[in-house]
Amino acid sequence: MVLSSQSPNFVHLSVLSHELITGLNIHPQGHYLDATLGGGGHSRLILEAEPNTRVTGIDRDEIAIAEATQILAAYVPERLTVWQGNFADYDSGSIQFDGIIADLGVSSPQFDHPERGFSFRHASPLDMRMDRSQSLTAADIINHWKEVDLANLFYEYGEERLSRRIARQIVQQRPFATTTDLAEAISRCVPRSYRYGRIHPATRVFQSLRIAVNEELKSLERFLNRCPQWLKPDGIVGIISFHSLEDRMIKHAFRQSPDLEVLTKKPIIPQATEIEQNPRSRSAKLRFSKKVN
């Protein structure tokens, strides 16, 4: 099931929506935490699934918060409350939830709005900040980090096997101001067979920069450690990831937590019809666990 918000400014297709909502086992008057509110697609489905359900939504992006609040205005504030910030920093206080969801990565609007700098399809500033109040940008990393640090970043966070070659080329040609300039420099320095492969040769570098700018893996680790404390007994947590680094972290955290029982031995992946409707869903993986202690 694919849900598209109606706002012209923040249109996002929610991934694995049917599978996520079904796995949460939503019940009437339940209280759920949407740790990545985005365009509000998953939250809407929770609110519509059973009478008097409530959702607390979190997002780092002030635009997402504003748009989701507008889209779901009928539910605010009685059934929907929002909190802007990093989900790893959230303090639930004494509240425990019947379920928690997180849809990791970058939303479609963040990719599609050139000024955000997440994509190299359009010339735009090297930004990539989900929370635009923070200071570190992708330009800071590309133009100031040492060559060895760039190479390590591309290899560890992007799993880029040509990381050293690409880092050397970047240092020789910098400074870079736009996403397209950086992508073209990367494309020129790799072998022809690599240049015309299944994905653009800059894809993994851009992924690693985004992860570093937003400290995504560090935040995810903290979130995974803390979220079992936010669940009621038998409460369910479902997390959608989009690359192997995230998925491995989620799998290991679920298995190693003394408070959780793994419900998905293997991740749930999108059906062919969803991938056809939304190609960005093709790498999505969904895992569930249940609170037992």
N, C-alpha and C positions, 0 to 999 in steps of 0.2 A: 504494500500500500504506500502510495506517495502522496504527501500533503504539501501543497504550495500555499504560502501565505499570500494575502491579497494586497499587501502594501507594495507600491511601486518602488519603494526605497530599499526594502529588505525582503526579497523573495527568495525563500529557501526551501528546497525539497528535503523533507525529513526522510532519513534512510532507515530501512528495516522497521518501519513504524508498526505494522501489524504484529510482527514477531516480538517486538519490545513490549507492546501493550499487553499482548496475550501472556507473555512470560511473567509479567509483574503480578498477575492474578489480582487485579484491582477490585476492591470491594467498597460498598457504599460508606460514605463518611470517612474514607481513608485519607491520610495526609501523606503527600509524596514530595520528594525533593528532586527537582530537575536541575542538576548541577551545571548544565550547559544550556541555558534557556534558548539562545539563538533567536530564530524567528517565531518561536512559540509553538511549533508544530506538534512536538511530542506532548507538551503541556496541555494543549487543546484536547488531544485525544484522551488524556487522563481525566480531564475535567468533564468530558462528554461521556466517558465510559460508564460511570455510575453516579447516582444522585449524591449531591453534597460532598463530592470529593474536593479536597483542597490541595493546592500546589504552592510550594515555595520555589521560586526560580532564581538561579544565579547566573550571571554572565559578567565577563571582564569588559565587554564592549559596550560603551554607553549608548551607541546607536542601536544595538540589538535590544538593550533594555527598553529604550524609548519606543521602538517599533513594536516589540512584543507586547508591551503594556497597552499600546494603542489597539493592536489587533485583538487582544483578549480583554478589552476594556469592560465587557459585560461581566467579567468575573472579578474585577478589581473593586474594592480590596477584600470583599468577603471571602472569596475562594482562592484568590491569587495574590501573593505578596512577592516582591522582588528584592534582591540584594545585589548590588554591583561590587564585584571584586573577584579575586582568584578563589576558585572553589576549595583549594587547599587551605585557605585562611578562614573559611567560614566557621562560625561558632554557633552551634545549634542551641546552646544553653541546656535547658532541661528537656527540650523537645526531642522526641524520637519519632521516626517516620515509618510508615508501613511499606515504603519502597523508595529506592533511589535510582535515578537514571543519569547517565552521562553519555553524550555524543561528542567524542573527541575530535580534534582537528579544526580545520577552518571551514566556516560556512560558505555557501555559494555566494552570498553578497560580498563577503570579504574578498573572495577570489575575483569577482566580477567588477568591483569598483576599483578602477585603476589607481586612484590616489592612495589606496591602502598599501600598495606595493607587494602584494602576495604573489602576483602572477607576472610572467614575462610576455604575455600576449599583447600588452600595450606598454608603451614607454611611460614609466611612472617612477616616482622617487623610491629609493631603496629604504622602505620603512618597515613593514611587517609587524607593527605593534598591534596586538589585540586590545591592550589598554593604552590609549594614546596619551595618558598622563605620565607614563614612564619615559625615561630619557634614552635608554639604549635602543638603537635602530640597526637594521641590517647594514646600512651605510657605515656605521661606526665599526662594525665587525670587519667588513670587507676592506675598508680603507686603512685600518689601524692595527689589526691583529698581525702577529708574526706569521711568517709562512708556515712554520711547523704547526702552529696552533690552528691555522685554517685547514691544513691537511688533516689533522686529527679530528677536527670538527666534521669535515665532509665524510670522513671514513666512519666515525663512530655514530653520528646522528643521521647521515644520509646513506650509509653503507655503500659509498662510492669507491669503487676499486681503482679509479684513476685520480684519487684525491691529491696525491703529491704533484702530479703533472698540472692539474687544474690550479692548485694553490700557487705553484710557481708562476704560472701564466698571469694569474690575478695580481700578484705582487709586482710583476714586471710592468703591467699595464695600468695599474691604479694611479690616480683615484677614479672611481666609478660614481656616476650620479644617478643613473637610471637602471631599471630592471632589464631593459632590452640590451643596453650596452654590455652589461655583465653576462647575459645569456649568450650574446654573440661572441664574446671573448672566450667563453667556455666551449662553445661549439667549434670555434676555429682551432682549438688546441688539442682536440681529441681525434683519434683515427677516423677515417671516412666511414668505416663499417659501424662505428660507435655513434657517429653523428647522425646516421640515418637508421637507427635502431627503432625498437618498439616505442620508446619514450624519448623525449628531447633530452640531450645530454646535460642540460642545466637543471633538470627536475630534481635530482637528489641533492644537489647543492642548495637549491632554494628551500627544499624541505629541511635541511640541516640548519640553515640560517633562521628559518621561522621557529624551529624548536629552540634554538639558542636564545633568540631575542625574547621569547616569551617564557623561557625556562619550563617548557612543557613537560619534559620527563621528570624533572625535580618536583614540579607541582603535582604530577600524577602520582609519584611515589608517596608524597605526603597525604594526598587525598585517599589513596588506597589503604594507608595505615590508619586513617582516622574514620573513614566512612562506616566501618562496622559498628562503631560506638553510637552512630546516629540512627541505627535501625532498631525497631522493636523486635522482640522474639518472633521468629518466622517471617520477618520482613525480608524483602528480596531486593538485591542490587543488580542492575543490568547495565553493562558498559559496552558501547560501540567504539571500536578503534579502527584506524585506517592504515597502519603500517606495522611491520613485524616487531619493532622495538616496543611499541605500546602493548601489542597483544601479548608478548612474552611477559611483560611486567604484570599485566592483569592476570594472566594464567597462573603465574607463580604466587602472586599475592593472595589470590583466592585459595590456592592449594595449601599455602603455608599458614593462613590465618586460623587460629584456634577457635574463632567465633563464627566461621563461615563453613557451609557445606556447598561444594561445587555442584551445580545443577546441569552444567553443560560440559561433558567430557571433551567434546570438540566444539569449536565455535560455530554459531549459526551464520550462514552467509546469504546474500541476496539471491532471489530467484531470477531466472533469465529475463522474465518480463520486467522486473524492476530495473535491472541493469540496462535493458533496452530503453526504458523511459528516462532513466537517470544514470548515464555512464559513470558519473563520479561515485556511484555506490559500489562499483565492482570490487573494490579492495576492502569493503567494510566487513568486520567480524564482530559478532555479538556474543558475550559470555554472561551467564547468570550465576549468582550464588545466593544462599539463604542464611539468615542469622540463626544460629543454633544455641549460642550461649548468651 
